Amino acid sequence: MTEQEKFQQMTIVQKINTIDKVLEENIRDFLIKDNGDMDLIDVVEKNNLLFVYIEFQGACVSCASAGGTQASIENILQRMLAPEIRVVSI
């Protein structure tokens, strides 16, 4: 069974924990190196999509590249966990 197949069978709580782990292990360090960060605010399943709500912190709040960073986060989560993931910055 692939990681994506395992992810599809998880409960919402397991999905949140898995998403948080991917963010921590693959993304957060890069943001911190540039004096930024992000918080995972919520994860919502709706219309066969999984919406991941994040809030940028520190330098990321006013960074001109925040949109590209958000797209990169979405791409990583889609590749590692599920193509139905959509990242929303609030």
DSSP file (Angstrom, degrees, kcal/mol; ACC not computed):
  #  RESIDUE AA STRUCTURE BP1 BP2  ACC     N-H-->O    O-->H-N    N-H-->O    O-->H-N    TCO  KAPPA ALPHA  PHI   PSI    X-CA   Y-CA   Z-CA
    1    1 A M              0   0    0      0, 0.0     2,-0.0     0, 0.0     0, 0.0   0.000 360.0 360.0 360.0 131.9    0.0    0.0    0.0
    2    2 A T     >  -     0   0    0      1,-0.1     4,-2.4     4,-0.0     5,-0.2  -0.286 360.0-108.6 -77.2 165.8    1.4    3.4   -1.0
    3    3 A E  H  > S+     0   0    0      1,-0.2     4,-2.5     2,-0.2     5,-0.1   0.884 121.4  53.0 -60.9 -38.7    1.6    6.4    1.4
    4    4 A Q  H  > S+     0   0    0      2,-0.2     4,-2.0     1,-0.2    -1,-0.2   0.890 108.7  49.1 -65.6 -38.5   -1.2    8.1   -0.5
    5    5 A E  H  > S+     0   0    0      2,-0.2     4,-1.0     1,-0.2    -2,-0.2   0.906 111.7  49.1 -66.3 -41.1   -3.4    5.0   -0.1
    6    6 A K  H >< S+     0   0    0     -4,-2.4     3,-0.6     1,-0.2     4,-0.4   0.915 109.5  52.9 -62.1 -42.6   -2.7    4.9    3.6
    7    7 A F  H >< S+     0   0    0     -4,-2.5     3,-1.4     1,-0.2    -2,-0.2   0.896 103.5  56.7 -61.1 -41.1   -3.5    8.6    3.9
    8    8 A Q  H 3< S+     0   0    0     -4,-2.0    -1,-0.2     1,-0.3    -2,-0.2   0.796 106.8  50.1 -61.1 -28.7   -6.8    8.1    2.2
    9    9 A Q  T << S+     0   0    0     -4,-1.0    -1,-0.3    -3,-0.6    -2,-0.2   0.473  90.3 106.0 -90.9  -2.6   -7.8    5.5    4.8
   10   10 A M  S <  S-     0   0    0     -3,-1.4     2,-0.1    -4,-0.4    -3,-0.0  -0.346  73.8-112.0 -76.4 156.3   -6.9    7.7    7.8
   11   11 A T     >  -     0   0    0      1,-0.1     4,-2.4    -2,-0.1     5,-0.2  -0.355  37.8-101.8 -73.3 167.1   -9.3    9.4   10.1
   12   12 A I  H  > S+     0   0    0      1,-0.2     4,-2.5     2,-0.2     5,-0.2   0.877 124.6  52.7 -61.5 -37.2   -9.4   13.2   10.0
   13   13 A V  H  > S+     0   0    0      2,-0.2     4,-2.2     1,-0.2    -1,-0.2   0.914 109.8  47.9 -64.7 -42.4   -7.3   13.3   13.3
   14   14 A Q  H  > S+     0   0    0      2,-0.2     4,-2.3     1,-0.2    -2,-0.2   0.891 111.0  51.8 -64.2 -39.3   -4.7   11.0   11.7
   15   15 A K  H  X S+     0   0    0     -4,-2.4     4,-2.9     2,-0.2     5,-0.2   0.923 108.9  50.0 -63.7 -43.8   -4.7   13.2    8.6
   16   16 A I  H  X S+     0   0    0     -4,-2.5     4,-2.6     1,-0.2    -2,-0.2   0.932 112.3  47.4 -60.0 -46.1   -4.1   16.4   10.6
   17   17 A N  H  X S+     0   0    0     -4,-2.2     4,-1.9     2,-0.2    -1,-0.2   0.886 113.3  48.3 -62.9 -39.2   -1.2   14.7   12.5
   18   18 A T  H  X S+     0   0    0     -4,-2.3     4,-2.3     2,-0.2    -2,-0.2   0.914 111.9  48.5 -68.4 -43.5    0.3   13.4    9.3
   19   19 A I  H  X S+     0   0    0     -4,-2.9     4,-2.6     1,-0.2     5,-0.2   0.933 111.3  50.7 -61.1 -46.0    0.0   16.8    7.6
   20   20 A D  H  X S+     0   0    0     -4,-2.6     4,-2.4    -5,-0.2    -1,-0.2   0.886 109.7  50.9 -59.4 -39.7    1.6   18.5   10.6
   21   21 A K  H  X S+     0   0    0     -4,-1.9     4,-2.7     2,-0.2    -1,-0.2   0.912 110.0  48.8 -65.1 -43.3    4.4   16.0   10.5
   22   22 A V  H  X S+     0   0    0     -4,-2.3     4,-2.1     2,-0.2     5,-0.4   0.917 112.6  48.8 -63.2 -42.9    5.1   16.7    6.8
   23   23 A L  H  X>S+     0   0    0     -4,-2.6     5,-2.7     1,-0.2     4,-1.8   0.923 114.2  46.2 -61.8 -44.0    5.0   20.4    7.4
   24   24 A E  H  <5S+     0   0    0     -4,-2.4     5,-0.4    -5,-0.2    -2,-0.2   0.911 119.6  38.3 -65.5 -43.7    7.4   20.1   10.4
   25   25 A E  H  <5S+     0   0    0     -4,-2.7    -1,-0.2    -5,-0.2    -2,-0.2   0.719 130.0  24.8 -83.4 -22.3    9.9   17.7    8.6
   26   26 A N  H  <5S+     0   0    0     -4,-2.1    -3,-0.2    -5,-0.2    -2,-0.2   0.588 130.1  18.1-121.6 -13.6    9.9   19.2    5.1
   27   27 A I  T >X5S+     0   0    0     -4,-1.8     4,-1.4    -5,-0.4     3,-1.1   0.721 100.1  71.2-128.7 -47.1    8.9   22.9    5.2
   28   28 A R  H 3><S+     0   0    0     -5,-2.7     4,-2.5     1,-0.3     5,-0.2   0.832  95.1  57.1 -54.2 -42.0    9.1   24.7    8.5
   29   29 A D  H 3> S+     0   0    0     -5,-0.4     4,-1.9     1,-0.2    -1,-0.3   0.868 105.1  52.4 -59.1 -37.5   13.0   24.8    8.7
   30   30 A F  H <> S+     0   0    0     -3,-1.1     4,-0.7     2,-0.2    -1,-0.2   0.889 111.0  47.0 -66.5 -38.6   13.1   26.7    5.4
   31   31 A L  H ><>S+     0   0    0     -4,-1.4     5,-2.7     1,-0.2     3,-0.9   0.916 110.6  51.8 -67.5 -43.0   10.7   29.3    6.6
   32   32 A I  H ><5S+     0   0    0     -4,-2.5     3,-2.0     1,-0.3    -2,-0.2   0.859 101.2  61.4 -63.7 -36.5   12.5   29.7    9.9
   33   33 A K  H 3<5S+     0   0    0     -4,-1.9    -1,-0.3     1,-0.3    -2,-0.2   0.776 106.8  46.7 -60.8 -25.9   15.9   30.2    8.1
   34   34 A D  T <<5S-     0   0    0     -3,-0.9    -1,-0.3    -4,-0.7    -2,-0.2   0.043 126.6-101.0-103.4  24.2   14.3   33.3    6.5
   35   35 A N  T < 5S+     0   0    0     -3,-2.0    24,-2.8     1,-0.2    -3,-0.2   0.766  90.3 106.3  63.0  29.1   12.9   34.6    9.8
   36   36 A G  E   < +A   58   0A   0     -5,-2.7     2,-0.3    22,-0.3    22,-0.2  -0.624  39.8 172.1-121.8-175.7    9.4   33.3    9.0
   37   37 A D  E     -A   57   0A   0     20,-1.4    20,-3.1    -2,-0.2     2,-0.3  -0.950  16.2-138.3-172.4-177.5    7.2   30.5   10.1
   38   38 A M  E     -A   56   0A   0     18,-0.3     2,-0.4    -2,-0.3    18,-0.2  -0.987   5.4-141.1-155.6 155.4    3.6   29.2    9.8
   39   39 A D  E     -A   55   0A   0     16,-2.3    16,-2.2    -2,-0.3     2,-0.7  -0.952  20.0-128.3-118.2 140.4    0.9   27.6   11.9
   40   40 A L  E     +A   54   0A   0     -2,-0.4    14,-0.2    14,-0.2     3,-0.1  -0.808  32.5 175.8 -83.1 115.5   -1.5   24.8   10.8
   41   41 A I  E     -     0   0A   0     12,-2.7     2,-0.3    -2,-0.7    13,-0.2   0.887  53.2 -22.0 -91.9 -45.7   -4.9   26.3   11.7
   42   42 A D  E     -A   53   0A   0     11,-1.4    11,-3.0     2,-0.0     2,-0.4  -0.990  42.3-145.5-162.8 158.8   -7.4   23.8   10.4
   43   43 A V  E     -A   52   0A   0     -2,-0.3     2,-0.4     9,-0.2     9,-0.2  -0.990  23.5-176.2-133.8 125.6   -8.0   20.9    8.1
   44   44 A V  E     -A   51   0A   0      7,-2.6     7,-3.2    -2,-0.4     2,-0.6  -0.985  18.8-147.6-130.3 128.6  -11.4   20.5    6.5
   45   45 A E  E     +A   50   0A   0     -2,-0.4     2,-0.3     5,-0.2     5,-0.2  -0.843  35.7 152.6 -91.7 124.1  -12.8   17.7    4.2
   46   46 A K  E >   -A   49   0A   0      3,-2.5     3,-1.6    -2,-0.6    -2,-0.1  -0.948  59.8  -6.0-156.5 131.4  -15.3   19.1    1.8
   47   47 A N  T 3  S-     0   0    0     -2,-0.3     3,-0.1     1,-0.3    -1,-0.0   0.880 126.4 -55.0  53.6  45.2  -16.5   18.1   -1.7
   48   48 A N  T 3  S+     0   0    0      1,-0.2     2,-0.3     0, 0.0    -1,-0.3   0.663 119.4 107.2  62.9  18.1  -13.9   15.4   -2.1
   49   49 A L  E <   -A   46   0A   0     -3,-1.6    -3,-2.5     2,-0.0     2,-0.6  -0.858  64.2-139.0-119.7 159.3  -11.1   17.9   -1.3
   50   50 A L  E     -Ab  45  85A   0     34,-2.1    36,-2.6    -2,-0.3     2,-0.5  -0.942  18.0-157.0-120.6 107.1   -9.0   18.4    1.8
   51   51 A F  E     -Ab  44  86A   0     -7,-3.2    -7,-2.6    -2,-0.6     2,-0.6  -0.743   3.3-163.3 -89.7 124.4   -8.5   22.1    2.7
   52   52 A V  E     -Ab  43  87A   0     34,-3.2    36,-3.0    -2,-0.5     2,-0.5  -0.934   7.4-157.0-109.2 112.9   -5.4   22.8    4.8
   53   53 A Y  E     +Ab  42  88A   0    -11,-3.0   -12,-2.7    -2,-0.6   -11,-1.4  -0.807  17.2 175.5 -96.2 124.1   -5.6   26.2    6.4
   54   54 A I  E     -Ab  40  89A   0     34,-2.7    36,-2.9    -2,-0.5     2,-0.4  -0.871  21.3-149.8-124.1 157.5   -2.3   27.8    7.3
   55   55 A E  E     -A   39   0A   0    -16,-2.2   -16,-2.3    -2,-0.3     2,-0.1  -0.984  19.1-135.1-128.4 120.9   -1.3   31.2    8.8
   56   56 A F  E     -A   38   0A   0     -2,-0.4   -18,-0.3   -18,-0.2     2,-0.3  -0.444  23.6-163.1 -72.0 147.9    2.1   32.6    7.9
   57   57 A Q  E >   -A   37   0A   0    -20,-3.1     3,-1.6    -2,-0.1   -20,-1.4  -0.828  45.7  -3.7-126.2 163.8    4.1   34.1   10.8
   58   58 A G  E >  S-A   36   0A   0     -2,-0.3     3,-1.6     1,-0.3     4,-0.5  -0.205 129.4  -3.5  58.8-137.5    7.1   36.5   11.1
   59   59 A A  G >> S+     0   0    0    -24,-2.8     3,-0.5     1,-0.3     4,-0.5   0.721 125.1  71.3 -62.5 -22.6    8.7   37.6    7.8
   60   60 A C  G <4 S+     0   0    0     -3,-1.6     3,-0.4     1,-0.2    -1,-0.3   0.776  85.0  68.8 -65.8 -25.2    6.4   35.4    5.8
   61   61 A V  G <4 S+     0   0    0     -3,-1.6    -1,-0.2     1,-0.2    -2,-0.2   0.907 113.6  25.4 -61.4 -43.1    3.5   37.7    6.5
   62   62 A S  T <4 S+     0   0    0     -3,-0.5    -1,-0.2    -4,-0.5     2,-0.2   0.299  92.4 125.4-105.9   8.8    4.9   40.5    4.4
   63   63 A C    ><  -     0   0    0     -4,-0.5     3,-1.4    -3,-0.4     4,-0.2  -0.497  56.5-144.4 -75.2 134.2    7.0   38.5    2.0
   64   64 A A  T 3  S+     0   0    0      1,-0.3     3,-0.4    -2,-0.2     4,-0.2   0.709 100.7  57.2 -67.0 -20.1    6.3   39.0   -1.7
   65   65 A S  T 3> S+     0   0    0      1,-0.2     4,-2.4     2,-0.1     3,-0.3   0.323  72.1 105.5 -93.3   7.5    7.1   35.3   -2.3
   66   66 A A  H <> S+     0   0    0     -3,-1.4     4,-2.6     1,-0.2    -1,-0.2   0.855  77.8  54.4 -59.3 -36.2    4.4   34.1    0.2
   67   67 A G  H  > S+     0   0    0     -3,-0.4     4,-2.1    -4,-0.2    -1,-0.2   0.903 110.1  46.3 -63.9 -40.7    2.1   33.1   -2.7
   68   68 A G  H  > S+     0   0    0     -3,-0.3     4,-2.2     2,-0.2    -2,-0.2   0.869 111.7  51.9 -67.9 -37.0    4.9   31.0   -4.2
   69   69 A T  H  X S+     0   0    0     -4,-2.4     4,-2.5     2,-0.2    -2,-0.2   0.916 108.9  50.5 -64.5 -43.2    5.6   29.5   -0.8
   70   70 A Q  H  X S+     0   0    0     -4,-2.6     4,-2.4     1,-0.2    -2,-0.2   0.912 110.5  49.4 -60.5 -43.6    2.0   28.6   -0.4
   71   71 A A  H  X S+     0   0    0     -4,-2.1     4,-2.4     1,-0.2    -1,-0.2   0.881 110.9  50.4 -64.0 -38.1    2.0   26.9   -3.8
   72   72 A S  H  X S+     0   0    0     -4,-2.2     4,-2.5     2,-0.2    -2,-0.2   0.902 109.3  50.5 -66.4 -41.1    5.1   25.0   -2.9
   73   73 A I  H  X S+     0   0    0     -4,-2.5     4,-2.5     2,-0.2     5,-0.2   0.933 111.7  48.5 -60.7 -46.1    3.6   23.8    0.4
   74   74 A E  H  X S+     0   0    0     -4,-2.4     4,-2.6     1,-0.2    -2,-0.2   0.915 110.8  51.0 -60.5 -43.7    0.5   22.6   -1.5
   75   75 A N  H  X S+     0   0    0     -4,-2.4     4,-2.6     2,-0.2    -1,-0.2   0.912 110.6  48.1 -61.6 -43.9    2.7   20.8   -4.1
   76   76 A I  H  X S+     0   0    0     -4,-2.5     4,-2.6     2,-0.2     5,-0.3   0.931 113.6  46.7 -63.7 -46.0    4.7   19.0   -1.4
   77   77 A L  H  X>S+     0   0    0     -4,-2.5     4,-2.6     1,-0.2     5,-1.4   0.894 113.6  49.0 -64.3 -39.4    1.5   17.9    0.5
   78   78 A Q  H  <5S+     0   0    0     -4,-2.6    -2,-0.2    -5,-0.2    -1,-0.2   0.931 114.2  45.2 -64.5 -45.2   -0.1   16.8   -2.8
   79   79 A R  H  <5S+     0   0    0     -4,-2.6    -2,-0.2    -5,-0.2    -1,-0.2   0.894 122.4  35.6 -65.4 -41.2    2.9   14.8   -3.8
   80   80 A M  H  <5S+     0   0    0     -4,-2.6    -2,-0.2    -5,-0.2    -1,-0.2   0.811 136.3   7.7 -85.1 -31.1    3.5   13.2   -0.5
   81   81 A L  T  <5S-     0   0    0     -4,-2.6    -3,-0.2    -5,-0.3   -73,-0.2   0.802 119.9 -18.3-122.2 -54.8   -0.1   12.6    0.8
   82   82 A A    > < -     0   0    0     -5,-1.4     3,-1.6   -75,-0.1    -1,-0.2  -0.911  37.3-138.4-165.5 130.9   -3.0   13.3   -1.6
   83   83 A P  T 3  S+     0   0    0      0, 0.0    -5,-0.1     0, 0.0    -4,-0.1   0.652 101.2  70.4 -66.5 -12.4   -3.6   15.2   -4.8
   84   84 A E  T 3  S+     0   0    0     -6,-0.1   -34,-2.1   -35,-0.1     2,-0.2   0.447  73.0 114.9 -83.1  -0.2   -6.9   16.5   -3.4
   85   85 A I  E <   -b   50   0A   0     -3,-1.6     2,-0.4   -36,-0.2   -34,-0.2  -0.530  43.5-173.3 -76.0 134.9   -5.1   18.7   -0.9
   86   86 A R  E     -b   51   0A   0    -36,-2.6   -34,-3.2    -2,-0.2     2,-0.5  -0.999  13.6-145.7-126.6 128.5   -5.6   22.5   -1.3
   87   87 A V  E     -b   52   0A   0     -2,-0.4     2,-0.5   -36,-0.2   -34,-0.2  -0.820  14.3-170.6 -98.0 130.2   -3.6   24.9    0.9
   88   88 A V  E     -b   53   0A   0    -36,-3.0   -34,-2.7    -2,-0.5     2,-0.5  -0.982  12.0-147.8-122.9 125.0   -5.4   28.1    2.0
   89   89 A S  E      b   54   0A   0     -2,-0.5   -34,-0.2   -36,-0.2   -36,-0.1  -0.792 360.0 360.0 -91.8 129.7   -3.5   30.9    3.7
   90   90 A I              0   0    0    -36,-2.9   -35,-0.2    -2,-0.5    -1,-0.1   0.391 360.0 360.0-118.3 360.0   -5.5   33.0    6.2
